[in-house]
Amino acid sequence: MKNQNTRRLVESALLIAIAAVLELVSKLIGLELPFGGTITLASMFPIVLISYRHGVKWGLLSGFTYSLVQMLLGVKVVSAMFLPGDDQMVLWQAICVCLLDYVLAYTVLGLGGIFKNKVKKPALALALGVIVALLLRYLVHIVSGAIFYGAWAEWFFTQEGFYSIGEKILSTFSGTGLSIVYSVFYNGLYMIPEIIITTVVAAILGNIPQITGEKKVH
C-alpha cells in the first residue's frame, strides 16, 4: 500500500510538471491571447489523466495543486491585481478572480475521470471526461469574465476585425447581457480550441493501456 501511494504521488507530480511545461511552451510559441488565456498544447490533459487513473477525489486534489502552480506561473498577472497600478483591483475582487480563474477553474479538471468504469471504451471515457472537465472550466471563466471584466465588452467589440458583427452585438445587447456575451466570446477564443485539441489527444492516447492504466486483456 505504501509503495502504491508513493507511486501515485510521484506519478501525479510528474504529470502536473508536464502540464506546466506544456503551458509554458505554448506561451513561448505565441499561443497566449493579449488579455489572458492561452491555447495550449493539451496542457490540461495530464490533470484529467490523473483523475482517470487515480480517481476523482485524487484528481480534484491534483487539480487544486495545479491551480497553485498556475498562480505561480502567472505571478505577474496575479500580483498586478493586488499591487498599486492600472491593473489593481479592489481587494475582494482580486481575491474572487484568483478563486474563480485559478483555484476553481483548474480544480474542476479533477472531474475528468468521472466516466471511468461507466463507459466501456477507455478512449471514449477519457475523451468525455475531458469535454466535461474543460467545459466546466470554460463556464467558470465565463462567470468570472462577465462579473469582473464585463466593462471591457463595448471596447472589445469595437476593435478592428469585428466590423458588422461587433456592431450587431452592441446594438442587440447591453449591460449584463453584453458582459455575458463578451465573456462567452472572449473565453471561447482559447477554451473552444483547447477543448477540441485536448479531446482529440484523449481519444488517441486513451487507446494505449499504459497511458490509461487499464490492464491488458489477453
C-alpha positions in Angstrom: 0.0 0.0 0.0 2.8 2.4 0.9 4.6 1.7 -2.4 1.3 2.3 -4.3 0.7 5.6 -2.6 4.3 6.7 -3.3 3.9 5.7 -6.9 0.6 7.7 -7.2 2.2 10.7 -5.6 5.3 10.6 -7.9 3.2 10.0 -11.0 0.8 12.8 -10.2 3.7 15.2 -9.5 5.3 14.3 -12.9 2.0 14.8 -14.7 1.5 18.2 -13.1 5.0 19.1 -14.1 4.3 18.0 -17.7 1.1 20.1 -17.7 3.1 23.2 -16.5 5.8 22.6 -19.2 3.2 22.3 -21.9 1.6 25.6 -20.7 5.0 27.4 -20.8 5.9 26.1 -24.2 2.5 27.2 -25.6 3.2 30.7 -24.3 6.7 30.7 -25.7 5.5 29.9 -29.2 2.9 32.7 -29.1 -0.4 31.0 -28.3 -1.3 33.4 -25.5 -4.0 35.9 -26.0 -3.3 39.6 -25.3 -5.6 39.9 -22.3 -5.2 36.5 -20.8 -5.9 32.9 -21.8 -3.7 30.5 -23.8 -4.5 27.9 -26.4 -2.1 25.2 -25.1 -0.7 22.0 -26.4 -3.2 20.0 -24.4 -1.8 21.1 -21.1 -5.0 20.2 -19.3 -4.8 16.5 -20.4 -2.3 15.4 -17.7 -4.6 16.7 -15.0 -7.6 14.9 -16.4 -5.4 11.8 -16.8 -4.5 11.8 -13.1 -8.2 11.8 -12.3 -8.9 8.9 -14.7 -6.0 6.8 -13.4 -6.4 7.5 -9.7 -10.0 8.6 -9.1 -11.9 11.9 -8.9 -11.0 12.7 -5.3 -7.3 12.5 -6.0 -7.9 14.3 -9.3 -9.6 17.2 -7.6 -6.7 17.5 -5.1 -4.3 17.4 -8.1 -6.3 20.0 -9.9 -6.2 22.2 -6.8 -2.4 21.7 -6.6 -2.1 22.6 -10.3 -4.2 25.8 -9.7 -1.4 26.9 -7.3 1.2 26.1 -9.9 -0.8 28.2 -12.4 -0.8 31.2 -10.0 3.0 30.9 -9.7 3.3 30.7 -13.5 1.1 33.8 -13.8 2.6 35.7 -10.8 2.9 38.9 -12.9 -0.8 38.9 -13.7 -1.8 37.9 -10.2 0.4 40.4 -8.4 -0.8 43.2 -10.7 -4.3 42.8 -9.4 -3.1 43.5 -5.8 -0.2 45.9 -6.3 -0.8 49.6 -7.0 -1.1 50.4 -10.7 -3.5 50.5 -13.6 -4.4 46.8 -13.2 -5.1 46.9 -9.4 -8.5 45.8 -8.3 -10.5 46.2 -5.2 -9.1 43.6 -2.8 -12.3 41.5 -2.7 -12.5 41.5 -6.5 -8.8 40.4 -6.8 -9.4 37.6 -4.3 -12.6 36.5 -6.2 -10.8 36.5 -9.5 -8.0 34.3 -8.1 -10.5 31.9 -6.6 -12.5 31.6 -9.8 -10.0 31.9 -12.6 -7.3 29.9 -10.9 -8.4 27.8 -7.9 -11.9 26.7 -9.1 -11.2 26.7 -12.9 -8.3 24.3 -12.5 -9.6 22.2 -9.6 -12.7 21.2 -11.7 -10.3 19.4 -14.1 -10.1 16.8 -11.5 -13.6 15.7 -12.5 -12.1 14.3 -15.7 -12.2 10.7 -14.5 -15.9 10.5 -13.8 -16.7 8.2 -16.8 -14.1 5.6 -15.9 -15.9 2.2 -15.4 -19.1 3.9 -16.6 -18.2 3.9 -20.3 -16.6 0.6 -21.5 -14.1 2.1 -24.0 -11.3 3.9 -22.2 -10.6 6.3 -25.0 -14.3 7.4 -25.1 -14.5 7.6 -21.3 -11.3 9.7 -21.2 -12.5 12.0 -24.1 -15.9 12.5 -22.4 -14.2 13.3 -19.2 -12.1 15.9 -21.0 -15.1 17.5 -22.5 -17.0 17.8 -19.2 -14.0 19.0 -17.2 -12.9 21.6 -19.7 -16.5 22.8 -20.3 -16.8 23.4 -16.6 -13.5 25.3 -16.6 -14.9 27.4 -19.5 -18.1 28.1 -17.5 -16.1 29.3 -14.6 -14.1 31.7 -16.8 -17.4 32.9 -18.3 -18.8 33.8 -14.9 -15.6 35.5 -13.8 -15.2 37.4 -17.0 -18.8 38.6 -17.1 -18.7 39.8 -13.5 -15.2 41.3 -13.3 -14.2 42.1 -16.8 -17.6 43.0 -18.4 -16.6 46.7 -18.5 -14.3 45.8 -21.4 -17.1 44.5 -23.6 -18.0 47.6 -25.5 -14.4 48.4 -26.2 -13.7 44.8 -27.2 -16.4 44.6 -29.9 -15.4 48.0 -31.4 -11.9 46.7 -32.3 -10.8 46.2 -35.8 -11.8 42.8 -37.1 -15.3 42.6 -35.8 -16.9 45.0 -38.3 -20.7 44.5 -38.7 -20.7 41.6 -36.2 -19.4 43.8 -33.4 -22.0 46.5 -34.3 -24.8 43.9 -34.3 -23.8 42.6 -30.9 -23.6 46.1 -29.4 -26.9 47.1 -30.9 -28.5 43.9 -29.6 -27.0 43.5 -26.1 -26.3 45.9 -23.3 -25.5 45.9 -19.6 -25.3 42.4 -18.0 -26.3 40.7 -21.3 -23.4 42.3 -23.2 -20.9 41.4 -20.4 -22.0 37.7 -20.7 -21.8 37.7 -24.5 -18.3 39.3 -24.2 -17.1 36.7 -21.7 -18.5 33.8 -23.7 -16.9 35.1 -26.8 -13.5 36.1 -25.4 -13.0 33.0 -23.3 -14.2 30.9 -26.1 -11.3 32.1 -28.3 -9.0 29.9 -26.3 -11.2 27.5 -24.5 -13.0 26.1 -27.5 -9.7 25.2 -29.4 -8.4 23.9 -26.1 -11.4 21.6 -25.7 -11.1 20.3 -29.2 -7.3 19.7 -29.1 -7.4 18.0 -25.7 -10.4 15.8 -26.7 -8.5 14.6 -29.8 -5.4 13.9 -27.7 -7.5 12.0 -25.2 -9.3 10.0 -27.9 -5.9 8.9 -29.3 -3.9 8.3 -26.2 -6.9 6.7 -24.5 -6.3 3.6 -26.7 -3.0 3.0 -25.1 -3.3 0.8 -21.9 -0.1 2.1 -20.5 -1.5 5.7 -20.6 -4.9 5.0 -19.0 -3.6 2.4 -16.6 -6.0 -0.3 -17.9 -5.0 -3.9 -17.7 -4.4 -5.6 -21.0 -6.9 -8.3 -21.9 -5.3 -11.4 -23.3 
